[in-house]
Amino acid sequence: FSQLLLTDSGLYAAGRYTAANDSSHDSSSDDFTPSTSASGAVLLKLDKTDGSIISTRTAGGIKDSVLTSIAETKSGDIVVGYNSYYAAVTSTFKSDGNSDSKIDGSQKYVQVVSDPNSNGYITLAQHRNVDDYYLTRYNESNDKVGESQRLSQCFRELRAKKIKSHPKHGVVVLGTDKWGSSYGDTHTVYFNVTEDFKYLCPE
């Protein structure tokens, strides 16, 4: 378990599990996209007072990964993002008791936040083969909405580190960008992202 979330609806802990009978494996080939396997994410709902387990749920995903982020959407779904070199993976634990996982083989190292403008969520992920970073929106049905937006405007060599979502201030991205000519010449950047993924260049 590596992620903890406390909201008005409850206290949640999320982690990964590997099923004993899961024979699927991950490959590092450039065109490989793992299919949803018997291994994946596990979500515990805990008692806020004593930490006792109220419920346990699982969602298929991929093997050999670490959960990097957890968020609750406006509709009450809990979404977790996976840290994986092979694909960008999210697992959604629906408020109706169902679960669903999305796998994007063109991206990796995904983080998730609640979408402040809808009942779905937004992901920040790195391209599978280059250093570009992308924002992608998913609706409450776990379907991708529009095209992924590449964060390229204004930056020389953006390294996006964190994404946060706030119901009033929207989505904020924090990272570093190359400043000078040498490898270590970087500076910290952060910027707000609008509903349609537009943003002003950081000063």
Stockholm file with secondary structure:
# STOCKHOLM 1.0

chainA/1-203         FSQLLLTDSGLYAAGRYTAANDSSHDSSSDDFTPSTSASGAVLLKLDKTDGSIISTRTAGGIKDSVLTSIAETKSGDIVVGYNSYYAAVTSTFKSDGNSDSKIDGSQKYVQVVSDPNSNGYITLAQHRNVDDYYLTRYNESNDKVGESQRLSQCFRELRAKKIKSHPKHGVVVLGTDKWGSSYGDTHTVYFNVTEDFKYLCPE
#=GR chainA/1-203 SS CCEEEEETTEEEEEEEECCTTCCCCCCCCTTCCCCCCSCEEEEEEECTTTCCEEEEEEEECCSSCEEEEEEECTTSCEEEEEECSSCEEEEEECTTSCEEEEEETTEEEEEEEECTTSSSEEEEEEESSSSCEEEEEECTTSCEEEEEEECCTTCSSCEEEEEEEETTTEEEEEEEEECSSSTTCEEEEEEEECTTSCCCCCC
#=GC SS_cons         CCEEEEETTEEEEEEEECCTTCCCCCCCCTTCCCCCCSCEEEEEEECTTTCCEEEEEEEECCSSCEEEEEEECTTSCEEEEEECSSCEEEEEECTTSCEEEEEETTEEEEEEEECTTSSSEEEEEEESSSSCEEEEEECTTSCEEEEEEECCTTCSSCEEEEEEEETTTEEEEEEEEECSSSTTCEEEEEEEECTTSCCCCCC
//
